[in-house]
Amino acid sequence: MTKLEYTFKTDLLFKTLFVQHPDLLKKLVSELLGIKFESIGQFIITNPEMPPENLGDKFCHLDINMTIDEQKVDLEIQVRNKGDYPERVLFHWAKEYASALPSGKDYIDLPRTIIISIIDFALFKCKEFHSEFRPLEVSRHEELTDKMTLHFFELKKLPNDINTKDMLLLWLALFKAETWEELEKIKSLKEPVMEQAINAYYTITAESEFRERERLWERARHNEASALRHARNEGMKKEREAIVELLKSGKTLEEIISEIDTE
């Protein structure tokens, strides 16, 4: 097996490919949301920009924001779970929803806001690879509003045998693929959309500009991780120093704990 240097889960490749090929993105999103491709009217990528200078910035993230028939849709890839992923997605949704209120408009004018997460880890205990969440009353299952929807697609739960007529499974198999052989197996099915996506993948990953941007992006992610580790270490160091000073002042352990809890 020949391991791919870049996969469809690679942040920069993911955004580059679908910004350059919005027709493919539209087809992907229609499958993820279970809506007919032909029924989509308005389709706008609202954050297509990827200035090279921004790729070196700390805390830069490469999701894709869209407006689809007056709905806000955000599509992201996540390969690691740090233990706070549901909360992270909920916070992300809240920011997107709150920022969509037009000036001078009422809350009723807020658009439906949808987050789609393709994740490379098991998040829920169910066997199903797709989970959809909306705010429901716990006993009656009455929907509070249709303006909040969170979709999760867990790649680890995909079936081994992919139905070649199921476009959703084919798309997700593309994101799951880690080897050249897996990509070529999907391409050999002669499904035009899959062939188009894989050909676009080969074209982009062969470009020197993409490879340099990916190098910068990897360095940015490394710097971000280092900065977060440093911040945590500095915070712990200051806490230890403060505790030592409080102990020297003669305060009891109970008093120190009480003082820390009130800060």
C-alpha atoms as one frame of an Amber mdcrd trajectory, in Angstrom:
protein
   0.000   0.000   0.000   1.299   3.456  -0.939   0.379   5.973   1.743  -0.844
   9.312   0.418   1.242  12.361   1.267  -1.971  14.393   1.343  -5.511  13.122
   1.828  -8.924  14.711   1.342  -8.804  15.321   5.118  -5.751  17.571   4.747
  -7.032  21.025   5.727  -5.393  23.028   2.974  -6.143  20.489   0.249  -9.754
  20.273   1.389 -10.322  23.998   1.107  -8.191  24.530  -2.014  -9.936  21.786
  -3.964 -13.489  22.801  -3.138 -12.902  26.539  -3.557 -11.370  25.890  -6.977
 -14.177  23.457  -7.876 -17.408  24.873  -6.368 -19.442  22.522  -8.572 -17.910
  19.588  -6.674 -18.581  21.298  -3.353 -22.204  21.826  -4.306 -22.540  18.126
  -5.188 -20.866  17.101  -1.931 -23.076  19.319   0.218 -26.244  18.137  -1.534
 -25.349  14.571  -0.505 -24.341  15.511   3.057 -27.593  17.413   3.616 -29.767
  14.957   1.714 -31.175  17.535  -0.694 -31.535  17.270  -4.459 -28.714  18.941
  -6.351 -31.185  20.379  -8.862 -33.217  22.016  -6.087 -30.318  24.206  -4.937
 -30.676  27.738  -6.219 -28.429  30.174  -4.369 -24.982  28.716  -3.654 -22.203
  31.059  -2.521 -18.876  30.335  -0.839 -18.585  33.247   1.580 -14.972  32.697
   2.700 -13.058  31.633  -0.443 -10.019  33.730   0.433  -6.791  31.998   1.400
  -4.155  34.757   1.181  -0.695  33.183   1.419   0.227  35.639   4.156  -2.616
  34.345   6.354  -1.493  30.734   6.188   1.393  31.510   8.516  -0.849  33.182
  11.065  -1.409  31.524  14.390  -4.868  30.042  15.039  -5.931  30.092  11.362
  -8.602  27.508  10.498  -9.677  26.294   7.066 -13.370  25.486   7.067 -15.736
  26.457   4.231 -18.612  28.868   4.853 -21.501  28.924   2.417 -24.851  30.560
   1.856 -27.255  28.042   0.361 -30.754  29.251  -0.422 -30.496  31.860   2.369
 -29.210  29.297   4.867 -25.769  29.553   6.483 -23.810  26.320   6.092 -20.343
  25.626   7.467 -18.381  22.534   6.420 -15.291  21.428   8.315 -12.926  18.476
   8.635 -11.638  17.339  12.026  -9.128  14.510  12.458  -8.487  14.675  16.225
 -10.775  14.797  19.234  -9.309  16.717  22.159 -12.253  15.798  24.352 -14.229
  18.998  23.789 -15.416  18.575  20.229 -19.213  18.825  20.800 -18.688  22.014
  22.817 -16.360  23.384  20.151 -18.955  22.777  17.416 -21.730  24.302  19.524
 -19.594  27.415  20.138 -18.833  27.606  16.426 -22.532  27.368  15.583 -23.397
  30.093  18.106 -20.847  32.478  16.594 -22.096  31.832  13.069 -25.737  32.234
  14.090 -25.235  35.396  16.134 -23.137  37.074  13.439 -25.893  36.574  10.844
 -28.382  39.029  12.316 -28.760  41.877   9.803 -28.483  45.376  11.227 -31.872
  46.710  12.232 -33.591  43.343  11.820 -35.475  41.222  14.351 -34.352  37.869
  15.734 -36.935  36.162  13.557 -34.817  37.237  10.570 -31.855  35.109  11.659
 -31.163  32.456   8.993 -31.105  28.740   9.533 -27.515  27.866  10.443 -26.078
  24.409   9.764 -22.711  22.970  10.812 -21.454  19.889   8.934 -18.539  18.066
  10.540 -16.690  15.240   8.787 -14.671  13.652  11.580 -11.995  10.975  11.535
 -12.775   9.544  14.980 -15.674   7.881  16.782 -17.618  10.508  18.718 -20.880
   8.789  19.660 -21.692   5.297  20.942 -24.118   4.525  18.116 -23.294   2.332
  15.105 -24.588   4.852  12.572 -21.967   6.979  10.833 -24.314   9.978  10.481
 -25.838  11.859  13.417 -28.079  14.916  13.105 -28.853  17.120  16.108 -31.575
  19.747  16.532 -33.004  21.353  19.723 -35.887  19.125  20.833 -38.027  18.927
  23.983 -36.756  15.865  25.878 -40.135  14.159  26.473 -42.305  15.178  23.529
 -39.443  15.555  21.020 -41.082  18.811  19.945 -38.693  20.942  17.909 -37.860
  24.308  19.454 -36.671  25.818  16.160 -35.519  24.658  12.743 -32.711  27.212
  12.709 -30.141  25.002  14.439 -28.807  21.813  12.859 -25.547  19.983  13.558
 -24.463  17.112  11.306 -21.651  14.707  12.210 -20.222  12.145   9.769 -17.910
   9.657  11.522 -15.504   8.156   8.985 -14.443   5.348  11.338 -17.965   3.908
  11.178 -18.271   3.633   7.402 -19.092   0.129   6.125 -16.242  -1.793   4.525
 -18.249  -2.516   1.396 -19.357   0.697  -0.295 -22.507   0.655  -2.405 -21.357
   2.154  -5.694 -24.802   3.684  -6.204 -24.712   5.512  -2.871 -23.038   8.844
  -3.607 -22.895   9.865   0.059 -20.880   6.764   0.930 -18.615   7.297  -2.084
 -17.875  10.864  -0.992 -17.128   9.790   2.568 -14.941   6.920   1.314 -12.957
   9.554  -0.573 -12.352  11.445   2.677 -11.472   8.233   4.491  -8.923   7.088
   1.880  -5.344   6.998   3.165  -3.580   5.191   0.300  -3.110   5.579  -3.442
  -4.718   2.154  -3.943  -7.887   3.261  -2.127  -8.185   6.334  -4.337  -7.643
   4.329  -7.481 -10.220   1.760  -6.384 -12.818   4.536  -6.077 -11.734   6.007
  -9.415 -12.032   2.612 -11.096 -15.772   2.632 -10.391 -16.053   5.089 -13.305
 -18.409   7.374 -11.410 -17.940  10.763 -13.159 -18.105  12.914 -10.010 -15.565
  10.738  -8.187 -13.272  10.772 -11.222 -13.516  14.561 -11.379 -12.709  14.917
  -7.660  -9.732  12.553  -7.794  -8.333  14.156 -10.950  -8.605  17.546  -9.224
  -6.774  16.065  -6.231  -3.889  14.828  -8.411  -3.633  18.175 -10.209  -3.554
  20.281  -7.045  -1.129  18.094  -5.083   1.335  18.143  -8.001   1.539  21.951
  -7.947   4.597  23.482  -6.305   2.521  26.435  -5.072   0.200  24.115  -3.161
   3.100  22.184  -1.650   4.716  25.404  -0.426   1.422  26.638   1.044   0.991
  23.285   2.776   4.499  23.602   4.230   3.588  27.037   5.635   0.306  25.695
   6.979   2.036  22.798   8.736   4.500  25.232  10.287   1.604  27.449  11.426
  -0.115  24.494  13.105   3.159  23.500  14.779   3.622  27.072  16.035   0.047
  27.152  17.304   0.539  23.924  19.261   3.823  25.227  20.694   2.201  28.519
  21.708  -0.637  26.729  23.481   1.783  24.427  25.326   3.868  27.424  26.374
   0.782  29.286  27.604  -0.343  26.274  29.646   3.137  25.786  31.124   3.414
  29.478  32.023  -0.014  29.395  33.635   0.875  26.343  35.733   4.206  27.910
  36.728   2.502  31.102  37.923  -0.089  29.097  39.875   2.659  27.103  41.626
   4.545  30.277  42.471   1.389  31.888  43.861   0.637  28.836  46.027   4.187
  28.832  47.416   3.887  32.527  48.326   0.552  31.911  50.041   2.041  29.035
  52.036   4.949  31.251  53.089   2.439  33.836  54.341   1.158  31.311  56.852
  -2.225  30.589  55.276  -3.702  27.129  55.639  -4.303  24.825  52.660  -8.064
  25.301  53.060  -7.643  29.082  52.928  -5.460  28.841  49.806  -7.982  26.610
  48.014 -10.791  29.005  48.939  -8.814  31.973  47.645  -7.989  30.235  44.344
 -11.632  29.234  43.816 -12.800  32.852  44.170 -10.369  34.206  41.541
